[in-house]
């Protein structure tokens, strides 16, 4: 919940000065829904940068005051939708079942879902990381066809590392990413290797390159560090 339309425009003016076109990577911005149109407009000349929404409702329309549907987001210029972000799960009590519905709704609206999975600190300390991550992954993908699975992006974001300054080591991230990759192989054996798996959790300009260099880490989901245009440009250039 940062940057309304005015701040979003100012952010883009600054960020685009720091970040020239790169043809070897994909950058996606996830503004607040109220700033979505301003960001889409500000990126008209930068087709190399795409836009997504932070959340959608699983219904196409109806009496759901305050929510936005996938089709509304797509109409406003979004191409991606975050699903099951840790704050949606643990601040707003979004269930595994609801994440599955939102993945289905994303495809229905022509959006690419980025399904977020990750364990809390107490789950990590009790050795439940694998159980939690696999449960969330399976539930999130349960409502779509096997042929659709290769078109999903997965983001591993350990909850204990988000906004705490503690990030999983590259070895930690690689291990969980390998677990996710193995499960995806069972779900989509022909194209599992093409599914990007991102890491999120206290990513910053100081650790981005090291994390990206870890096996199976194919991108980053960045939170607070993306609010500073210069710092964010350093991360996306890593």
Beta strands, then each sheet from edge to edge (+ up, - down):
strand 1: 27-29
strand 2: 49-53
strand 3: 80-83
strand 4: 112-117
strand 5: 153-156
strand 6: 197-199
sheet 1: 1+ 2+ 3+ 4+ 5+ 6+
end
